[in-house]
Amino acid sequence: MSEAALALPTTLAAPAVVAGAAPLIRMEGVTKTYDAGELAVQALRGIDLAIEKGQMVAIIGPSGSGKSTLMHILGCLDAPSSGSYRLGGRDVSELSGFQLAAIRNQKVGFVFQTFNLLPKASLLRNVELPLLYAGIGGAERKEIAREALKKVGLVERAKHRPSELSGGQRQRAAIARAIVNGPSLILADEPTGNLDTRTGLEILELFDEMHARGETIVIVTHDPRIAERCGRVVQIVDGLIEDDRLLSGDAAPRPPSHPPARLAGVSPESEAARS
Ligand code: ADP
């Protein structure tokens, strides 16, 4: 954990549970033990966490502190060893792998450091995939996928393969795939980790736009630039939440620092110019 990340301008300690409507995410006493016999590792040791709809939250902490484990449980990729996890009011802590997969497809959009796009498929096909798994038919699927590509300024590249795009464009395509089925929660794991500074900033602008549209976004990151832009920063140390702060004083989505509805510096024209 860098000094810069720890020296964020803090204003308020975030309450464990914010008053009002039921939070989108509510974890109570969540533990996770990776069982390797005598070498069992307790990666999470009792996490209490509530996240409201519309919040943009950074999860920070040193390597090995449990961030990925927490993200896997938040994203229904894995189940806790004990404790409860409610997502959108539904207890998902004891669901089978099959049931978790269904919840994941409906409710969670993932953005990974390495983009995880299918290399041989076009961008449109990549973005369509969650809709295909959700059983949405061809024509409608294509239309919704094109809309998602439009939101990230890439619709002109719909037919291109990932290898024909820059890193930033690939990450934008991955974000289109994450939002295409209207998830309740967007989970991002080091989304700027493979990008240069300028491109990383473009991706952060895109997250700001999604936040301004009311999306709930949780980002696991070592990057202080990301943490600074989130309304809330949760710090994990050794499997426990050590600090949980609201930086902007409330959970409301904040407006982007540039005209909305268009990613700064990215327009169909500038995309065409880059081609
Ligand atoms: P972070 O993302 O903060 O680096 P992780 O959640 O990956 O932390 O890991 C937390 C702890 O759990 C570490 O000690 C790590 O070695 C251990 N761990 C993670 N995944 C596994 C696994 N599949 N099997 C055994 N131990 C694991």
Residues whose N, C-alpha, C, O or C-beta is under 5 A from the ligand:
A	BS01	ADP	Y34 V41 A43 P62 S63 G64 S65 G66 K67 S68 T69
